[in-house]
Amino acid sequence: MSSGLRRDCPGARVRLLTAPESPDSSCAEVYRAYTDEYLDVRSFANLLKSSLGSGILAMPNAFKSAGTVVGILGTIILGYICTHCVYLLIVEHFIPNMGINTEIYCLMFLLPIVSITQIRNLKCLALFSAFANLLLVVTFIICLYFIISEFPKLDNVPMSVDIGQLPVFMGTVIFAMEGIGVVLPVENAMSKPQHFLGCPGVLNITMSVVVILYMTMGFLGYVRYGNKAEANITLNLDTNNIFAIGAKISIIAAIYCTYSLQYYVPMEIVWRNIKSHISQKFHNEAQSLMRAVCATLTVILAALFPKLEKVIGLEGAFFYSFLGLIVPTIIEIIFLWERGLGKYNWILVKDLALGFFGMFVLVTGCIQSLRNILEGK
């Protein structure tokens, strides 16, 4: 009996079914058995929502730190890098202003957020994800309508800007696109995980859609509003227009519907480490309490840091650069160190380049974001 990795099977991973090696064994034999059927379309919906969130509405603001041409090219390149790093991780894993301040708004959503975070099943979350994706499409179409209705001449828009702002652009784009936290649970729950990778594969299809949508929204939004582009483009819309109000309501509902999806992974990790210290008969109550407390903390943080554009760049530069770019490359190097790093060690060279790029984004992005926060930009 042996437990080996079939590198020739698309989507092969570390933890495989223990089975005898045979020359004619098929790729299907090395994938572990799944009892729960999980359709590819559900995986696509969850993965799309994990990568395609409210960050898309911050893309015009991100393009403000890059320009049109640099923004388009940068989005494509960063999208490819994010997709590749996710691939590495999978392979080696087996209404108008009513005078209410921001803090009150956050407290208004506390009870609904605590309620939805009690959902613990990915299949149930897939339904919310599909509905949220529909709401995002509605918001996207409404925003495009307002953008195109008064579209200016391209001659007045810079193709590139101060290079010192590029780290902020990269941090924002990586934050917006990188759904690294939900990727592994979604892939693990698939009945046919080999459909996740490969060509076309759920991952490649999803990320292609994400890159195109983000690039389109970023470019058109920046061309339309220029340096007046807000952290969320819905803030640029006419507050007296019913469609603009509808867009804002749609994005709020979309974020709410998938709050529990982003919540799924950290709660699973925390619960796995504390459940052994709790009596079996109190497991359900303890898990519900844990989820409620953590959800409350996120609402408190949102009330304390309401300036979205300042948080997005810093969080994207620090957390997502490390978890989404640096960690996957380190894992692949460690895993393949004794198994071979390819001809002329090209895998090592590639991973080192990605790792250094991730460190560059992390350091420069954090410095520039902190500088902007301190200067009040």
C-alpha positions in Angstrom: 0.0 0.0 0.0 1.3 3.4 -0.8 0.2 7.0 -0.8 1.7 8.9 -3.7 1.0 12.0 -5.7 0.0 11.6 -9.3 1.5 14.7 -10.9 0.0 13.8 -14.3 -3.6 14.1 -13.0 -5.1 17.6 -13.2 -5.9 18.8 -9.7 -4.0 16.0 -7.9 -3.2 16.9 -4.3 -1.3 15.9 -1.3 -3.9 13.9 0.6 -4.9 11.1 -1.7 -6.7 7.8 -1.4 -4.4 5.1 -0.1 -4.4 2.6 -3.0 -1.9 0.3 -4.7 0.1 1.9 -7.5 -0.6 0.4 -10.9 0.5 1.6 -14.3 -3.0 1.7 -15.6 -4.6 3.4 -12.7 -6.7 6.3 -13.8 -6.8 9.9 -12.5 -10.2 9.2 -10.9 -8.6 6.6 -8.6 -6.3 9.0 -6.9 -9.1 11.4 -5.8 -10.6 10.8 -2.5 -14.3 9.6 -2.3 -17.0 12.1 -1.7 -20.3 11.2 -0.1 -22.0 14.5 -0.7 -22.7 15.5 -4.2 -21.6 19.0 -5.0 -22.2 20.2 -8.5 -19.6 22.2 -10.4 -22.1 25.0 -10.9 -22.4 25.4 -7.1 -18.6 25.5 -6.8 -18.6 28.1 -9.6 -21.2 30.2 -7.7 -19.3 30.1 -4.4 -15.9 30.7 -5.9 -17.2 33.5 -8.1 -18.8 35.2 -5.1 -15.6 34.8 -3.0 -13.6 36.6 -5.7 -16.3 38.8 -7.1 -17.5 40.9 -4.3 -17.9 44.6 -3.3 -14.2 45.1 -4.2 -15.3 45.4 -7.9 -16.9 48.7 -7.0 -13.5 50.0 -5.7 -11.8 49.3 -9.0 -12.3 52.9 -10.4 -10.7 54.2 -7.2 -7.8 51.7 -7.7 -7.4 52.9 -11.4 -7.0 56.4 -9.9 -3.6 55.1 -8.5 -2.6 53.6 -11.9 -4.1 55.2 -14.9 -6.0 53.6 -17.7 -3.4 51.6 -19.6 -1.4 50.7 -16.6 -4.6 49.8 -14.8 -5.8 47.5 -17.5 -2.4 45.7 -17.9 -1.9 45.6 -14.1 -5.4 44.0 -13.6 -4.7 41.3 -16.2 -1.3 40.5 -14.8 -2.4 40.5 -11.2 -5.4 38.4 -12.1 -3.1 35.8 -13.7 -0.8 35.8 -10.7 -3.7 35.4 -8.3 -5.1 32.5 -10.3 -1.7 30.8 -10.5 -1.1 31.1 -6.8 -4.6 29.6 -6.1 -3.7 26.8 -8.5 -0.4 26.1 -6.5 -2.4 26.0 -3.3 -4.9 23.5 -4.6 -2.3 21.2 -6.2 -0.2 21.1 -3.1 -3.1 20.8 -0.7 -5.0 17.9 -1.4 -31.6 55.0 0.2 -30.3 58.9 0.4 -28.6 60.2 3.6 -31.1 60.2 6.5 -28.7 61.8 9.0 -27.7 58.5 10.6 -24.0 58.2 11.3 -21.9 55.2 10.3 -21.8 53.6 13.7 -25.6 53.4 13.9 -25.7 51.9 10.5 -23.3 49.2 11.6 -25.4 48.4 14.7 -28.5 48.2 12.6 -27.0 45.3 10.8 -25.6 43.5 13.9 -28.6 41.2 14.5 -29.1 40.2 10.8 -25.3 39.5 10.5 -25.2 37.4 13.6 -28.2 35.4 12.3 -26.8 34.6 8.9 -23.4 33.6 10.2 -25.1 30.7 12.0 -25.4 28.9 8.6 -22.7 26.2 8.6 -23.4 24.2 5.4 -21.7 25.1 2.1 -24.6 23.8 0.1 -27.0 26.2 1.7 -24.5 29.0 1.3 -24.4 28.2 -2.5 -28.0 29.4 -2.8 -27.2 32.7 -1.1 -24.1 33.0 -3.3 -26.2 32.5 -6.5 -28.6 35.2 -5.4 -25.8 37.5 -4.4 -24.2 37.1 -7.8 -27.5 38.1 -9.4 -27.6 41.2 -7.2 -24.0 42.0 -8.2 -24.9 41.8 -11.8 -27.8 44.2 -11.3 -25.5 46.6 -9.5 -22.9 46.3 -12.2 -25.4 47.0 -15.0 -26.8 50.1 -13.1 -23.3 51.5 -12.5 -22.4 50.9 -16.2 -25.6 52.7 -17.2 -24.6 55.8 -15.2 -21.0 55.6 -16.4 -21.8 55.3 -20.1 -24.7 57.8 -20.1 -22.2 60.7 -19.6 -19.0 59.2 -20.9 -16.2 61.8 -21.4 -13.5 61.8 -24.0 -10.5 59.5 -23.3 -8.1 62.4 -24.2 -8.7 63.9 -20.7 -7.7 60.8 -18.8 -4.1 59.9 -17.9 -2.8 56.5 -19.1 -0.5 56.3 -16.1 0.0 58.2 -12.8 2.7 58.7 -10.2 4.5 55.4 -9.8 4.5 55.8 -6.0 0.7 55.1 -6.0 1.1 51.7 -7.9 1.5 49.7 -4.6 -1.9 51.0 -3.5 -3.4 49.9 -6.9 -1.9 46.5 -6.6 -3.0 46.1 -3.0 -6.6 47.1 -3.9 -6.7 44.8 -6.9 -5.3 41.8 -5.0 -7.8 42.5 -2.2 -10.7 42.6 -4.6 -9.9 39.5 -6.6 -8.2 37.2 -4.2 -10.8 34.8 -2.7 -8.1 32.5 -1.4 -9.9 31.7 1.9 -12.9 30.0 0.3 -11.0 28.2 -2.5 -10.0 25.1 -0.6 -13.4 24.4 1.1 -15.2 24.8 -2.2 -12.8 22.5 -4.0 -12.9 19.9 -1.1 -16.7 19.8 -1.3 -16.9 19.0 -5.0 -18.0 15.5 -6.1 -15.4 15.7 -8.9 -12.5 17.9 -7.7 -10.6 17.3 -10.9 -13.1 19.7 -12.6 -11.8 22.5 -10.4 -8.4 22.7 -12.1 -7.4 21.9 -15.7 -8.6 23.5 -18.9 -11.1 25.0 -18.8 -11.9 24.1 -15.2 -14.0 25.9 -12.6 -11.0 28.0 -11.4 -9.9 29.2 -14.8 -13.5 30.0 -15.9 -14.2 31.9 -12.7 -11.0 33.9 -12.7 -11.4 34.8 -16.3 -14.8 36.2 -15.7 -13.6 38.0 -12.6 -10.6 39.7 -14.4 -12.8 40.9 -17.3 -15.4 42.3 -15.0 -13.0 44.0 -12.7 -11.0 45.5 -15.6 -14.1 46.8 -17.3 -15.5 48.4 -14.2 -12.1 49.9 -13.2 -11.4 51.3 -16.6 -14.9 52.7 -17.3 -15.4 54.0 -13.8 -12.1 55.8 -13.7 -12.6 57.3 -17.2 -16.0 58.6 -16.1 -15.2 60.0 -12.6 -11.4 60.4 -12.8 -9.8 61.5 -9.5 -13.3 62.0 -8.0 -13.9 58.2 -8.0 -14.9 57.1 -4.5 -13.8 54.0 -2.6 -17.1 52.5 -3.7 -18.4 53.7 -7.1 -22.0 53.6 -5.9 -21.1 56.7 -3.8 -20.6 58.6 -7.1 -24.1 57.9 -8.3 -27.0 60.4 -8.0 -28.6 59.9 -4.6 -31.9 61.2 -5.9 -32.2 58.6 -8.7 -34.3 55.5 -7.9 -32.0 53.3 -9.9 -28.9 54.6 -8.0 -30.7 53.9 -4.8 -31.5 50.4 -6.1 -27.9 49.8 -6.9 -26.9 50.7 -3.3 -29.5 48.4 -1.9 -28.5 45.6 -4.2 -24.8 45.7 -3.2 -25.8 45.8 0.5 -28.0 42.8 0.1 -25.3 41.0 -2.0 -22.7 41.5 0.7 -25.1 40.4 3.4 -26.1 37.2 1.6 -22.5 36.0 1.3 -21.2 37.3 4.7 -21.5 33.7 6.0 -19.5 32.4 3.0 -16.5 34.5 3.9 -17.1 33.6 7.5 -17.0 29.8 6.9 -13.3 29.1 6.8 -12.1 31.1 9.9 -14.9 29.7 12.0 -14.1 26.1 10.9 -10.5 26.6 11.9 -11.3 28.2 15.3 -14.0 25.5 16.1 -11.7 22.7 15.2 -9.2 23.9 17.8 -11.5 24.6 20.6 -14.2 21.9 20.4 -12.1 19.3 22.2 -12.2 21.5 25.3 -16.0 21.7 25.3 -18.4 19.0 26.4 -20.0 17.1 23.5 -23.6 18.0 24.6 -22.8 21.7 24.5 -21.2 21.7 21.0 -24.1 23.2 19.2 -24.6 26.0 21.7 -20.9 26.7 22.0 -20.5 27.0 18.2 -23.5 29.3 17.9 -22.1 31.5 20.7 -18.6 31.6 19.1 -20.1 32.6 15.7 -22.2 35.3 17.3 -19.3 36.8 19.3 -17.0 36.8 16.2 -19.7 38.4 14.0 -20.2 41.1 16.6 -16.4 41.8 16.6 -16.5 42.3 12.8 -19.3 44.8 13.2 -17.4 46.7 15.9 -14.3 46.9 13.6 -16.5 48.2 10.7 -17.8 50.9 13.0 -14.3 51.8 14.1 -12.8 51.9 10.6 -15.5 53.3 8.3 -13.1 54.6 5.6 -13.2 51.7 3.2 -10.6 53.0 0.7 -7.9 53.3 3.4 -8.6 49.8 4.8 -8.8 48.0 1.4 -5.3 49.0 0.2 -3.7 48.2 3.5 -5.5 44.9 4.0 -4.9 43.8 0.5 -1.2 44.7 0.6 -0.6 42.9 3.9 -2.9 39.9 4.3 -3.7 39.0 0.7 -0.2 39.5 -0.6 1.1 37.1 2.1 -1.6 34.5 2.1 -2.5 34.7 -1.6 1.0 35.2 -3.2 3.8 34.3 -0.8 2.4 31.3 1.1 1.4 29.2 -2.0 4.9 29.6 -3.5 6.6 28.6 -0.3 4.3 25.5 0.0 5.2 24.4 -3.6 8.9 24.8 -3.0 8.8 22.8 0.2 6.6 20.1 -1.3 8.7 19.7 -4.5 12.2 20.2 -2.9 13.0 16.5 -2.8 10.7 15.5 -5.7 12.3 17.8 -8.2 11.8 21.4 -9.2 11.8 20.8 -13.0 14.4 21.2 -15.6 17.0 23.9 -14.7 15.0 24.3 -11.5 12.5 26.5 -13.4 9.8 25.9 -10.7 12.1 27.3 -8.0 13.0 30.3 -10.2 9.3 30.9 -10.9 8.2 30.6 -7.2 11.1 32.8 -6.0 10.0 35.5 -8.5 6.4 35.3 -7.4 7.5 35.3 -3.7 9.7 38.4 -4.2 6.8 40.1 -6.1 4.5 39.3 -3.2 7.0 40.8 -0.7 7.4 43.9 -2.9 3.6 44.4 -2.9 3.4 43.7 0.8 6.1 46.1 1.9 5.5 49.0 -0.6 1.8 48.6 -0.4 1.7 48.8 3.4 4.1 51.8 3.4 2.1 53.8 0.9 -1.3 52.9 2.4 -0.1 53.9 5.9 1.4 57.1 4.4 -2.0 57.9 2.8 -3.8 57.2 6.0 -1.5 59.5 8.0 -1.7 62.2 5.4 -5.5 61.9 5.3 -5.6 61.1 1.6 
